[in-house]
Amino acid sequence: MTLLEMDDVRRTYRLRRSIFGHSEEVHAVNGVSLVLHRGRTLGLVGESGCGKSTAGRLAVGLEAPDAGQVRYDGVPMARAGTRPWKDLRARVQLVFQDPLGALDRRLTVATQIKEPLVIHGQGSPAEHERRMRVLLDAVGMRPDQAAQYPHELSGGQRQRVVLARALATNPDLLVCDEPVSALDVSIQAQVVNLLGDLQAEFGLAMLFISHDLKLVGCLADEVAVMYLGKIVEQGEPHKIYAQPAHPYTRALLAAVPDPARRGPRPVLTGEPPNPAARPSGCAFHPRCPIAVAICKTESPALLPGADGRVVACHLAHDGVRSSKAGPS
Ligand code: SF4
């Protein structure tokens, strides 16, 4: 059953570049369509600055789209700050990268886990206490840690507290934006496993945003790869990892250390281009090792392939290659 839909969503920022009032437009999200079903996980991956975090903020109504529509449970997303949006926030929770920044250093773990219940007026103080104990246990913390403050905990424990607090109101959807990238590598796997367990236990849907394609694959039922505000490939992780169809996806996967890999690695050259000066045609063409002439002039559409995935590349679809390929 569909929970969250983003339909051709666009978000543009106008950046002021000089004291003379010159400004430029940045198309942070440029026509993204996504569907997330109840109890499922959608991974959104790409380099820093590709628009994935903006897409996450649009998905929960923290930002309003300039065009397109975000629907939650079939209803258009309410504007941030309105009463319907505040009610919805109990059902949609966010987990960010920095757990210390997300927690209040002056409040105990117990107070912070109960806080959303107090804000949303759910239950009595005794029920808040019971729920806090259940959640503390669910995220693998000891009962005595309820009395501790954030600075007394490790990074992994703090993120566990953030997760417990996010689950307090029994949400339908968890939006996790780089939830483990600030943690030690040894702790990352624990928190990712915990997220998987919590999702199964609480029946959550999850939008998992990360730059790490492999990490996303550990959790996601479906993966969407973003480049400069657009989705360039989307499908089931095992298919994408076994045979990435888009050169950008191939490069992201190649960047993941793998001692078992044989042969040359496709190298992604150059920095991501300036989003305010989007390249013509396929935005990836200045970095693409297989670009052909048409790539500089025509933006490839996101088209379905034979195995159920969608790909935006002139050379990824059978029958298209021969007619469009030419020297770059
Ligand atoms: Fe590379 Fe062209 Fe495909 Fe873009 S459309 S990814 S430039 S081959």
Boltz pocket constraint, residues with backbone or C-beta under 6 A from the ligand:
constraints:
  - pocket:
      binder: B
      contacts: [[A, 246], [A, 247], [A, 248], [A, 282], [A, 283], [A, 284], [A, 285], [A, 288], [A, 289], [A, 290], [A, 291], [A, 292], [A, 295], [A, 298], [A, 300], [A, 312], [A, 313], [A, 314], [A, 315], [A, 316]]
      max_distance: 6.0
